[in-house]
Amino acid sequence: MSTTTAVTPLTTQDAEKLVAAAYRAAEEAGVTVSVTVLDAGGHLLAFRRDDRAVLISGETSTRKAYTALQLNAPTADLVDLVKPDGPFHSLPTALDRPLLFIAGGRPIHRDGRLIGAIGVGGGAPEQDHGFATTAVESLA
C-alpha cells in the first residue's frame, strides 16, 4: 500500500509574498512591472500592476504565468523550442490557449510538486525572469 503526503497548496499569503518579492527586485532595478500569481489549477491568486508599467505588461505577466504552469517549466527555457526550427514550433498556434513564450514565467514547486506559477512582465525578458526567480526563491 502506498501512501501519499499532502502538499500544502499555494496560499493567498504565499501569493502576496511572491508579488512583494518580485516588486522589490524590480524596484531595485528601476523597472516598473506587473506580477501575476496563479494556483495549481490556473486560478488567479494575486495580480499587481505598477501604475507606471506599460499596460500590456498585465497581459504578458498573466500569460507567462499560465505558460509556466501548463508546461511546468520556466518560460525562459521554452523560448528556443518554439522558434521556426524548434520541436514545438506550432504549439503557440495549435492550441487555443493564452501561451506566451517569453522569459518571465516560473512554475512554483513545494516538496517537489507543482503548486502554481508566477509571471512578471514589464522589463526586458531577462529582467522579468530574474524578478520571478527572486520571488520564487523567497518562498524557500
For each residue, the residues with C-beta under 8 A, 3 or more apart:
1:
2:
3:
4:
5: 111
6:
7: 110 111 113 115
8: 11 110 115
9: 39 40 115 116
10: 14 15 37 39 40 45 108 110 115 116
11: 8 14 15 45
12: 15 16 45 46
13: 16 17
14: 10 11 17 18 37 45 116 139
15: 10 11 12 18 19 37 45 46 116
16: 12 13 19 20 46
17: 13 14 20 21 138 139
18: 14 15 21 22 35 37 46 108 118 135 136 138 139
19: 15 16 22 23 35 37 46 48 135
20: 16 17 23 24
21: 17 18 24 25 134 135 137 138
22: 18 19 25 26 33 35 118 120 131 132 134 135
23: 19 20 26 27 33 35 48 50
24: 20 21 27 28 134
25: 21 22 28 29 130 131 134 135
26: 22 23 29 31 32 33 50 120 122 123 127 131
27: 23 24 30 31
28: 24 25
29: 25 26 123 127 130 131
30: 27
31: 26 27 122 123 127 131
32: 26 50 52 53 54 57 122
33: 22 23 26 49 50 53 57 61 120 121 122 123 128 131
34: 47 48 49 50 53 57 58 60 61 120 121 122
35: 18 19 22 23 46 47 48 49 61 118 119 120 131 135
36: 44 46 47 58 61 62 64 65 118 119 120
37: 10 14 15 18 19 44 45 46 47 65 116 117 118
38: 42 43 44 45 62 65 66 69 116 117 118 119
39: 9 10 42 43 45 115 116
40: 9 10 69 114 115 116
41:
42: 38 39 66 69 70
43: 38 39
44: 36 37 38 47 62
45: 10 11 12 14 15 37 38 39 116
46: 12 15 16 18 19 35 36 37
47: 34 35 36 37 44 58 61 62
48: 19 23 34 35
49: 33 34 35 53 57 58 61
50: 23 26 32 33 34 53 122
51:
52: 32
53: 32 33 34 49 50 57 58 121 122
54: 32 57 122
55: 58
56: 59 60 121
57: 32 33 34 49 53 54 60 61 121 122
58: 34 36 47 49 53 55 61 62 121
59: 56 62 63 121
60: 34 56 57 63 64 100 102 104 119 121 122
61: 33 34 35 36 47 49 57 58 64 65 104 119 120 121 122 128
62: 36 38 44 47 58 59 65 66 98 119
63: 59 60 66 67 98 99 100 105 119
64: 36 60 61 67 68 75 100 102 103 104 105 119 120 121 128 132
65: 36 37 38 61 62 68 69 105 117 118 119
66: 38 42 62 63 69 70 97 98 99 100 105 117 119
67: 63 64 70 71 75 78 98 99 100 101 105 119
68: 64 65 71 72 73 74 75 105 106 107 117 118 119
69: 38 40 42 65 66 72 105 107 114 116 117
70: 42 66 67 97 99
71: 67 68 78
72: 68 69 107 114
73: 68 77 78 107
74: 68 77 78 103 105 106 107 129 132 133
75: 64 67 68 78 79 100 101 102 103 104 105 106 119 129
76: 79 103 104 125 126 129
77: 73 74
78: 67 71 73 74 75 81 82 88 101
79: 75 76 82 83 101 102 103 125
80: 83 86
81: 78 86 87 88 91 101
82: 78 79 86 88 89 91 92 101
83: 79 80 86 89
84: 89
85: 89
86: 80 81 82 83 89
87: 81
88: 78 81 82 91
89: 82 83 84 85 86
90: 93 94
91: 81 82 88 94 95 99
92: 82 95 99 101
93: 90
94: 90 91
95: 91 92 99
96:
97: 66 70
98: 62 63 66 67
99: 63 66 67 70 91 92 95
100: 60 63 64 66 67 75 105
101: 67 75 78 79 81 82 92
102: 60 64 75 79 125 128
103: 64 74 75 76 79 125 126 128 129
104: 60 61 64 75 76 119 120 121 123 125 128 129 131 132
105: 63 64 65 66 67 68 69 74 75 100 117 118 119 120 132
106: 68 74 75 117 118 119 129 132 133 135 136
107: 68 69 72 73 74 114 116 117
108: 10 18 114 115 116 117 118 136 139
109: 112 113 114 115
110: 7 8 10 113 115 139
111: 5 7
112: 109
113: 7 109 110
114: 40 69 72 107 108 109
115: 7 8 9 10 39 40 108 109 110
116: 9 10 14 15 37 38 39 40 45 69 107 108
117: 37 38 65 66 68 69 105 106 107 108
118: 18 22 35 36 37 38 65 68 105 106 108 132 135 136
119: 35 36 38 60 61 62 63 64 65 66 67 68 75 104 105 106 132
120: 22 26 33 34 35 36 61 64 104 105 123 128 129 131 132 135
121: 33 34 53 56 57 58 59 60 61 64 104 128
122: 26 31 32 33 34 50 53 54 57 60 61 128
123: 26 29 31 33 104 120 127 128 131
124: 127 128
125: 76 79 102 103 104 128 129
126: 76 103 129 130
127: 26 29 31 123 124 130 131
128: 33 61 64 102 103 104 120 121 122 123 124 125 131 132
129: 74 75 76 103 104 106 120 125 126 132 133
130: 25 29 126 127 133 134
131: 22 25 26 29 31 33 35 104 120 123 127 128 134 135
132: 22 64 74 104 105 106 118 119 120 128 129 135 136
133: 74 106 129 130 136 137
134: 21 22 24 25 130 131 137 138
135: 18 19 21 22 25 35 106 118 120 131 132 138 139
136: 18 106 108 118 132 133 139 140
137: 21 133 134 140
138: 17 18 21 134 135
139: 14 17 18 108 110 135 136
140: 136 137
